[in-house]
Amino acid sequence: MALLAVSNLGKQFGGLQAVSEVSFSVERGMIKAVIGPNGAGKTTLFNLITGSLTPSSGSVLLDGRDITGHRPHQIASFGIARTFQNIKLFPGMTVLENVMIGRHIRSSGGFIASMLHLPWVLAEEQRIRQAALERLEMLGIAELAELEATSLAFGQQRAVELARALAMEPDLLLLDEPAAGLNIYETAEVGRLISSIRQLGITVLLVEHDMSLVMDISDEIVVLSFGRKIAEDVPEAIQSNEEVIKVYLGE
Ligand SMILES: Nc1ncnc2c1ncn2[C@@H]1O[C@H](COP(=O)(O)OP(=O)(O)OP(=O)(O)O)[C@@H](O)[C@H]1O
C-alpha cells in the first residue's frame, strides 16, 4: 500500500480551479517531486494534504487512513511534517529550542505545560532535548545548537527547519521549495540532507523549482499545469516529455 494516496483532489477559489482532479501516490521510502510553472497549484496541493486548506473534492489517504479535511495539528500527529517556502524559525530562541518545538508536537506533556516547567514534565523535557540534539547530529549541525536560530546563514536555517520537521518523527515529510533563496553550494547541501533523510526511512514529497536538484534526488516526478496533472514519471522521462518541455522545462 502506498504511504500517501491522493485521489481526484480538487480545490476551487471562487471561480478559479486551483487544483483539479489530481491523483498520484507516494510509495514508502521514495523521494517524489511536484513541479510546474508559477500558479500551477503546487502549494495549494501541499496545503490540501496538510490540512491548511479543505479540499473541494477528492481524498487524501495516509497509509490507508482517510485524512481528508482533518485539521493541520491532527495531520501532523498522524505523521506528516512540513517545511514552508519562507523559513519560519522562532526569533530569540536557540537552534536547539527551535528543534525541540517540533518534538513537543509528538510529546505527551504538551508545549504549555513544559513552558511552565511543571515537575512531572521535566524528565520528558530532558528526553525531548536529547532527541532534538540527535536530529541536529543527524543533519551535521549539532555545533549550532546553542546559537540563535535566526542569526544563522540562510542555508543553515534551512537545515534547522529540516531538523525541526524530523523531530516530529514523521513518516512523510513535505518540503515546499527547500532550495528557495539558497546559493548553488547551499542547494547541493540541502540535496544531500534530503537524501540522508530518506536513508532514515522517511518518505519525502517536495515542491521545487531548482530542476538540477529535482532531477538529482527524485525517484519520481509529478508535473502540474493550471491545476491539472499533465505527467508523472521518472526524471529521465520527464526531461524528455514534450508537453512538460512546452509548458515548463523549455521556459
Ligand atoms: N487563498 C487563495 N485564494 C484565491 N486564490 C488562490 C489562493 N491560493 C492560491 N490561489 C491561486 O491558485 C492558483 C495556484 O496557486 P499556488 O500558489 O498553489 O501555485 P504554485 O504552483 O504553488 O505557484 P508558485 O510556484 O508560484 O509557488 C494561483 O492562480 C493562485 O493565485
The ligand as an SDF file (V2000), in Angstrom:
LIG
                    3D

 31 33  0  0  0  0  0  0  0  0999 V2000
   -6.1260   31.5050   -0.8920 N   0  0  0  0  0  0  0  0  0  0  0  0
   -6.2850   31.7110   -2.2060 C   0  0  0  0  0  0  0  0  0  0  0  0
   -7.3270   32.4080   -2.6920 N   0  0  0  0  0  0  0  0  0  0  0  0
   -7.5010   32.5940   -4.0180 C   0  0  0  0  0  0  0  0  0  0  0  0
   -6.6710   32.1040   -4.9570 N   0  0  0  0  0  0  0  0  0  0  0  0
   -5.6030   31.4110   -4.5460 C   0  0  0  0  0  0  0  0  0  0  0  0
   -5.3450   31.1680   -3.1510 C   0  0  0  0  0  0  0  0  0  0  0  0
   -4.2030   30.4370   -3.0550 N   0  0  0  0  0  0  0  0  0  0  0  0
   -3.7690   30.2410   -4.3070 C   0  0  0  0  0  0  0  0  0  0  0  0
   -4.5990   30.8190   -5.2050 N   0  0  0  0  0  0  0  0  0  0  0  0
   -4.4880   30.7670   -6.6710 C   0  0  0  0  0  0  0  0  0  0  0  0
   -4.4330   29.4000   -7.0290 O   0  0  0  0  0  0  0  0  0  0  0  0
   -3.5090   29.1990   -8.1050 C   0  0  0  0  0  0  0  0  0  0  0  0
   -2.4690   28.2000   -7.6680 C   0  0  0  0  0  0  0  0  0  0  0  0
   -1.5950   28.8210   -6.7090 O   0  0  0  0  0  0  0  0  0  0  0  0
   -0.4170   28.0550   -5.9700 P   0  0  0  0  0  0  0  0  0  0  0  0
    0.1940   29.0220   -5.0280 O   0  0  0  0  0  0  0  0  0  0  0  0
   -0.9020   26.7690   -5.4440 O   0  0  0  0  0  0  0  0  0  0  0  0
    0.5720   27.7800   -7.2020 O   0  0  0  0  0  0  0  0  0  0  0  0
    2.0830   27.2790   -7.1490 P   0  0  0  0  0  0  0  0  0  0  0  0
    2.1860   26.2360   -8.2030 O   0  0  0  0  0  0  0  0  0  0  0  0
    2.4510   26.8950   -5.7750 O   0  0  0  0  0  0  0  0  0  0  0  0
    2.8730   28.5690   -7.6080 O   0  0  0  0  0  0  0  0  0  0  0  0
    4.3880   29.0520   -7.2300 P   0  0  0  0  0  0  0  0  0  0  0  0
    5.3000   28.1710   -7.9960 O   0  0  0  0  0  0  0  0  0  0  0  0
    4.4050   30.4620   -7.7180 O   0  0  0  0  0  0  0  0  0  0  0  0
    4.5330   28.9460   -5.7380 O   0  0  0  0  0  0  0  0  0  0  0  0
   -2.9590   30.5560   -8.4520 C   0  0  0  0  0  0  0  0  0  0  0  0
   -3.7070   31.0720   -9.5370 O   0  0  0  0  0  0  0  0  0  0  0  0
   -3.1820   31.3590   -7.1960 C   0  0  0  0  0  0  0  0  0  0  0  0
   -3.3270   32.7290   -7.4930 O   0  0  0  0  0  0  0  0  0  0  0  0
  1  2  1  0
  2  3  1  0
  2  7  2  0
  3  4  2  0
  4  5  1  0
  5  6  2  0
  6  7  1  0
  6 10  1  0
  7  8  1  0
  8  9  2  0
  9 10  1  0
 10 11  1  0
 11 12  1  0
 11 30  1  0
 12 13  1  0
 13 14  1  0
 13 28  1  0
 14 15  1  0
 15 16  1  0
 16 17  2  0
 16 18  1  0
 16 19  1  0
 19 20  1  0
 20 21  2  0
 20 22  1  0
 20 23  1  0
 23 24  1  0
 24 25  2  0
 24 26  1  0
 24 27  1  0
 28 29  1  0
 28 30  1  0
 30 31  1  0
M  END
$$$$
